[in-house]
């Protein structure tokens, strides 16, 4: 779908929803394409990275004396 910048400003939320559902949105300036709006696939990698950050933070906070074990 091609749309002008003015229309994109007016209806951005709807365009984002459409792109998220898989539709490709092309935003044009003076009838020339300048931006492509497309949704990102859901990614478990992003979730895993945040858990790794938390785990790394916890590892730095936990300490044990050498004779604890």
N, C-alpha and C positions, 0 to 999 in steps of 0.2 A: 504494500500500500504506500502510495506517495502522498505526502501532506506538506503544506507550507509551514513555515516557522510560526506565523500568526496563528494558524489553526492548532499547531502543536502546543503553543503556550496556553491556548484556551482549553484544550482537552488533554492535558498531559497525563492525568491520572488514568483516564480510560485507555490511552495509548500504551501506558506501562502495563496495564492489565492484559491488553491484547498481545503485547510482545511476550509477556510472561507465559501466555498460553501457546506460544509458538509462532505467532505471526511476525513477519519481518516488516518493520516500519521504516520508510525512507523519508527523512525530513529534507526539504528542498528550500533553497534560497534562489529567487529569481528563476525558478524552474530548473535549477541544477541541483542534483543530489549532493548534500554536504555531510549528512549524518545518517548512520544506520542504527536503529534501535531494535535490539533483539534480546530476548530473555536468556538468562543463564540457567543451565541445568542444575538441579539440586545436587549438592556435592557432600558426600560423607567426609571427604578429605578436610573440609573446613572445620567440621565438628571434631575430627580427630586432632587437628592442630591445636584447638583450644584446650582439649583435655591434656595434650602433651605439655602445654604451657603451665597448666595448673599442677600437673604431676611434677614438673621440674621445679616449680616454686615450692611445693611441699617438700621435695627432697632437700632443698637448701635450708628449710626451716627445722627439719628433724635431725637430731644428732644423738649419738649414743656413745658412752664411754667405751674404751677398748676392752675393759674387763666385763662388759655387760653380757657377753655371750661366752 
